[in-house]
Amino acid sequence: MISKKYKLSTKDFLKLIKAKKTVLFQRSDFFIIKINPNGLNYNRFGLVINKKTAAKATQRNKIKRIIYNFIKKENFFSGQADISITVLNKTAGLSEKEIENNLRKDLRKVFFKI
């Protein structure tokens, strides 16, 4: 897991979700990624996995753990952005490697646009 410093607080997360203007927006079959600047010297992340994606809390927690461990392993902390990752329904049926590969592809697309 990543430290609390790199996670969005509830207040900041709601601001990001409700923001009228999102700097970058990336949608794929598995994830929706929104990015807004935060004025800090590091990126902060927030995850959304709803009950339609994974009915059981253990499934949702497993997907969160996979994503947070991937972010930590790939070191996506350098930057100055708040990043919201919404997990879509198709992701629940994927293996850990497939989730990581799809997330890597989507995050690289977004970070190359910056």
N, C-alpha and C positions, 0 to 999 in steps of 0.2 A: 504494500500500500504506500501511497505517497503521504507526505506530512501535511498537516492541517494548513500550513502556510500556502500550499499550492492548490488548495481546494477553494472553490467559491463559497462565500457565506450565503446563507439563504437570502439576505437582503440584496446582495450584489447579483446573485443568480436571478432573482426576480426582475431586477433592472435589465439584465442582459436579455432575458426572454421577452420582456415587454418593449424593448428598444425599437423605436420606429425605424431608425437607420442602423443597419448592421453593416459594418465595414466589409466583411467577407462572409459569403454564404456558400456552402458546398453541400450538395445533396447527391447521395448515391442510393443504391438499392438497400444498403445496410445501415447507413448513418446520415444524420443531418448535422452539419458542423456550422456553428455561428461564432464569429470572432468580432470583438470590439476592443479598442485600446483601453488600458487600465492605468497608465501613468506610473506603474511600478517597474522594477528591474527584473521581473520574472513573470512567466505565464501562470495563470490560475485556471483550473479545470472544473467543470461541473458536468455531471452525467444525469440523463433522464432515461429511465427504463420503466415503461408503464405496464400495467397488469395485462394488457392485451398482448404485449410482446412475450412475456413470460409469466404464467399464471401464479407460480409459486415463488415465495420470497427467496427461497434457497437458490432457485434458478436465476433470479434477478441479481442476487448478491454474487453469484459465481461469475456472471457476465461483468459486473462492476469490478470484481477482483481481477479478472483477466485484463480489462482495459486499463485499470490503474497500474497494474504491474507492468504492462506494456509501455505505458507512458514513462514510468520510472526507468525501465530498462533502456528505452530509446533516448532518454534525456531530452524531452521536449520542453524543458523549463526555461531555456533562454529565450528572451523576448519580452514584450510588454503588452500582453493581451489577455483578455478574459475569453475563454474558449468553452462553449457549450456543445456537448456531444449528445445528441438524441439517438437512441438505439431503436431501429425499426424492427418490425415483426420478423422479417426473414433471418435476422441475426440469431434468434433463439435456437435454430436448428443447426448452426455451424459449430465446428470443433474449435478448440482454442487456437490452433495454428491458422485456421481460416479467418477467425475474427481478427487476429493480429495482422495478417496479410492485408485484409480489406481496410483496416484502420490505418495501417502504414501508408497504403496507397492514397487514401483520402486525405490524411494529414499532410503528406508530402505535396499533394496538389495545392492545398490551401497555403502551406508555408512558402511554396515557390511563387505564389501570387503576391505575397507581401513585399 
